Amino acid sequence: MKIIDISLPLNNSTPVYPGNIPLSISIHHAMPEYATQLSSITLGSHTGTHIDAPAHAVAGALTLDKIPLSNFIGPCWVLDFSKEDGNKSVTKEMLENKLKDKNIEKGERILLKTKNSLRGFKEFYDDYVYLDGDAADYLGSLSVLLVGIDALSIKARGGSDHRPHTSLLAKNIPIVEGLDLVSVKEGKYELVCLPLNFTDIDGAPARAVLIIP
Ligand SMILES: [Zn+2]
């Protein structure tokens, strides 16, 4: 069994989406008699590799703890759009081209690899590749269990089309943002991507891995 870690490292240099609070980790010395190292962590709910729950973008919708864990574990397609030059977004047409020879079954999960993974995640770039609104509608119609992308947001920076969030989250399809797919080839894998067990919250960091049996 091979395990590929597709989550971003979390430390004081981890970039966050503009407007989110910075990730801050420091040594907390409250109990030196009990522990040699004890850290304090301050972070936003959308830090690093993380899950967006429906409540993030749809008023009154499910919080993260109400999403079944079965959404986050199971068969998964990685679709590679990273070689497609000139595209600012993943479009419905690009998805249809990729999926026409793949038998996507109800209950699968889709991860989108773009040029974002090739550029890396050491800093935040405004011009990241995102998911187009029509493409989000299309993925929502496929009854997938989860959609992931290698950007800190699935929608365009400052964009007014909110469907990349709402079309998926309104159907209770959680979104994984902040994946690093640089070392992953297109294909089918087993995904494990479990968010931390915060309750009544809009999202939380997750450790995401792909498993090759
Ligand atoms: Zn998010």
Residues whose N, C-alpha, C, O or C-beta is under 5 A from the ligand:
A	BS01	ZN	H46 D52 L152 E177
